[in-house]
Amino acid sequence: MFTWCAILFLLGVTAFLDSLFNYGEIFRQVNSVLFMLVSLGLLVRTTLKVRAQVFEQQVRRIGELEAQVAELQVRVNKLAPHASSPVSVG
């Protein structure tokens, strides 16, 4: 992420220098395309990181819920151990 921001900063500096020293039309086009591509890369990376974070939160929550279910099963078995065994009639 730091690399992307550093590249955008350097492109901004070169755009500023271009406005001061007027490097030419080709430089402006190349600089604007680079700005666009780096911004797109930063957007994609940020989106992927957000999705990964949501996935990690869901996995963590599933683990917590599984632990709660296991704890409740242990409590139920302690309260009524005979209720978990099948009842035979006859």
N, C-alpha and C positions, 0 to 999 in steps of 0.2 A: 504494500500500500504506500509505503514511504517512497519507493522508487517511482511509482506513478505520479505522486505529488511533486517529486523533484523534477521529473521530466516536464510536467505542466508548468512549473515555475521557470525552468530554463526556456521553454517555448515562449512564455510571457516576456522574459527578459529580451529574447531575440526579437520579438514583435515590438517591444519598446525601442530597442536600438534601431530597428528598421524605420520606425516613425521619426527618429532623430536624424539618421544618416541616409535614408531613402535608398535601400539596397537594390530595389527593383521589383518589378511586377511578378516575376517567377518566384522570388523568395516569398512574397506574400501568399501566393497560391500554395506553395509547398508548406509553409508554416500553418496556414489555415487547415489544410488537410491533416497535418500531423496533430494539430489541436483536436480535430474531430476524432481521429483514430484513437488517440490516447484517452480522450474523454469517454469514448465508447468502451474501451478496455477497462477503464476505471468503473464504469457503470456495470459492466458484466461481472467484474470481480466482486463488487459490493453486493450485487444481487445474489451471487453464488454463496457468499459468506453469510448473508441473512438467511438464505434457505438452509444452509448447513446448521446454523444456530437453532433454527426452529426445529429441525430434525433432532438435534442433540437434546433439546428441551423435551421433545416428545418421548425419546428413548429413556431419558431420566425419569419422566413422569410414569411411564409404563413400569419401570423398575420399582418405583415407590408403591404403585398400586399392587404389583405382584407381592411385594413384601407385606402390605396390609392384608391382602387376601390370605397369605400363608399364616400370618399372626392370628387372624380370625378363625382359621381352620384349627389351629392349635388350641385356641380358647374353647371352641365348640367341642372338640374332642376331650378336653379336660372336664368340661361341665357334664357331658353325657357320653361317656365312653361306650356304653352299651347301645346307644342309638345309632352308631355308625356301622355296627355289624348287622347283617341281614337277619330278619325275624323269620323263624321257621314256624309254620302252623301245622299242627297235626299230631 
